[in-house]
């Protein structure tokens, strides 16, 4: 049991890292509504905030957070350019058509509230 508890931070870090990488890949790969793209960027930033607040990365890997932030920013720029220059798919599949629709307001509100909660925790923690 003690060994499992000692591995818990590593497991949490692995799950958060996988979620962050999946979000970054989705930002880069999918043709999405601009609001959905913005929500994914806020979600990725929130995941990076959780990883940073929890101190899940060792000090020797300080550069990883900068690489992930750069990947998010470049992905947003690439996707925004694709939205401005390219035309959306003419016959999208139902899944792709859903990504072209704006997200529901409730998901935007939840994402912003989660981000604000992270900011408050970061300010209180110092």
C-alpha positions in Angstrom: 0.0 0.0 0.0 2.8 2.4 0.8 4.5 1.7 -2.5 1.2 2.6 -4.3 0.9 5.8 -2.4 4.5 6.7 -3.3 3.7 6.2 -7.0 0.5 8.3 -6.8 2.1 11.7 -7.8 3.8 10.0 -10.7 0.4 8.5 -11.9 -1.3 11.8 -11.5 1.4 13.6 -13.5 1.2 10.9 -16.2 -2.6 11.3 -16.5 -2.4 15.1 -16.6 0.5 15.0 -19.1 -1.4 12.7 -21.4 -4.5 14.9 -21.2 -2.4 17.9 -22.0 -0.7 16.3 -25.0 -4.1 15.1 -26.3 -5.5 18.6 -26.1 -2.4 20.0 -27.9 -2.8 17.4 -30.7 -6.5 18.2 -31.0 -5.7 21.9 -31.3 -3.2 21.2 -34.1 -5.1 18.5 -36.0 -8.8 19.4 -36.0 -10.7 22.0 -37.9 -12.8 23.7 -35.1 -15.0 26.6 -34.3 -12.9 29.5 -33.0 -14.7 29.5 -29.6 -14.1 25.7 -29.2 -10.4 26.4 -30.1 -10.2 29.1 -27.4 -11.8 26.8 -24.8 -9.3 24.1 -25.6 -6.5 26.6 -25.2 -7.8 27.7 -21.8 -8.2 24.0 -20.9 -4.6 23.3 -21.8 -3.4 26.3 -19.9 -5.4 25.1 -16.9 -3.8 21.7 -17.1 -0.4 23.4 -17.2 -1.4 25.4 -14.2 -2.4 22.3 -12.2 0.9 20.6 -13.2 2.8 23.7 -12.0 0.9 24.2 -8.8 1.2 20.6 -7.8 4.9 20.7 -8.6 4.7 17.5 -10.6 7.7 18.3 -12.8 11.1 18.0 -11.3 13.4 21.0 -11.4 15.6 19.5 -14.1 12.7 19.5 -16.5 11.9 23.2 -16.3 12.0 23.5 -20.1 9.1 21.0 -20.6 6.5 23.6 -19.5 8.0 26.1 -21.9 7.9 23.6 -24.8 4.2 22.8 -24.0 3.3 26.4 -23.8 5.0 27.0 -27.2 3.2 24.0 -28.7 -0.1 25.5 -27.5 0.6 28.9 -28.9 1.8 27.6 -32.2 -1.1 25.3 -32.4 -3.5 28.2 -31.9 -1.7 30.3 -34.5 -1.8 27.3 -37.0 -5.5 26.6 -36.4 -6.4 30.3 -36.6 -4.6 30.6 -39.9 -6.3 27.5 -41.1 -9.7 29.0 -40.2 -8.9 32.3 -41.9 -7.4 30.9 -45.1 -8.9 27.5 -45.7 -12.5 26.5 -46.3 -14.3 24.2 -43.9 -14.9 20.7 -45.1 -17.9 20.6 -47.5 -19.2 17.2 -46.4 -18.1 16.8 -42.8 -18.8 13.7 -40.9 -21.2 14.1 -37.9 -18.3 14.3 -35.5 -16.5 16.9 -37.6 -19.7 18.8 -38.0 -20.1 19.0 -34.3 -16.6 20.5 -34.0 -17.6 23.2 -36.5 -20.5 24.3 -34.3 -19.9 26.6 -31.4 -19.6 24.9 -28.0 -22.5 25.2 -25.5 -22.3 28.2 -23.2 -22.2 25.9 -20.1 -18.9 24.4 -21.1 -17.4 27.9 -21.6 -18.7 28.9 -18.2 -17.3 25.8 -16.5 -13.9 26.2 -18.2 -13.6 29.9 -17.2 -14.7 29.1 -13.6 -12.1 26.3 -13.4 -9.4 28.7 -14.7 -10.5 31.4 -12.2 -10.3 28.9 -9.4 -6.8 28.0 -10.4 -5.8 31.6 -10.4 -7.3 32.1 -6.9 -5.4 29.0 -5.6 -2.2 30.2 -7.1 -2.6 33.7 -5.5 -3.4 32.2 -2.1 -0.6 29.7 -2.3 1.9 32.4 -3.1 
